[in-house]
Amino acid sequence: MLPSELERAVYGVVATPALHVADRHGVFTHLIRHGGATAPELAAALGVDADTLERVLLVLVAFGVLGKTPDEQYVVPEPMRPYLDRDDPRYLGGFVEHLATETVARMGRLDAYLREGKAAVDRDLPSPFETLYRDEAATRDFLRAMWDLSYAPSQEIAALAGLGDVTRLVDVGGATGPFATAALRHAPALHAVIFDLPQVEPYLRESAQRHGLIGRLAFKGGDFFADELPQGDCIAFGYVLSDWTDATCAMLLEKAYRACTPPGRVLIMERLFDDARTGPLPTSVMNLTMHVETEGRHRTAAEYCALLEAAGFTNCEVHRTGGEKHLVIGHRK
């Protein structure tokens, strides 16, 4: 018998595709709406192959994602429900889809990275966001994944960020506005602008319309490598700095300092390694995915504070949340 930790590491390669395909075909939605079903009932309702479905269900039961009652009913356990329910803000389906398609497709590069180094292997490849935004479908899928990954934790972070005295939030690389939307709902007097690549604009407009934020949530297209950032008294980076090298992070924070009207602040929202860099597990895993999908890495809170101080920000604060994404704040006097 393998140790349980090794067993999950070995067989986890099957779990994520099983989770993704079950979600894609509406398994969790049906079970949540109907309180459970047997495999034949579920296959008939969804119009899918019964044998394949049952094999997928059994994997998800073994991993604890689904439960199975004595009368052969498959059910979604209560702790799993928010993350599998498409109507819940904590739903992770878009993020799981990104892992199962985009991330898995790139993990094969690790062998070459070990032999030759990332720089040599990636030398002639498109830049990370040229790949992620390569066409309309890929752009929409990536932006949906970022919303699913970010919106729920952004609600807690917005409350921790002390936005009561902020008038203009600039969300750098803010995609369709998961953090900006949470911030605007938390602080009714706030206005926000998303600064991102121009091709994101139509998706941001859709999101602002959907959430009733037209007039409060604006978009400014640009390239933060070439352009200065829009002015505001709060400059936010959510899951952005982990995409880039320390040198790029330093450059972006220097631009944020110039864009930040005093008294103001910069918000860094990221997964954080513990001080010894031994975990937590999601941060360690995503640190490896950053290596194959972007040019960045995950950092400790102390590393982000050092980057903030080097850019001129002071009084660094670290706010831990109840989830995987945390908040580091630097102030401009």
Disulfide bonds with the S-S distance in Angstrom:
Cys305-Cys316 2.17
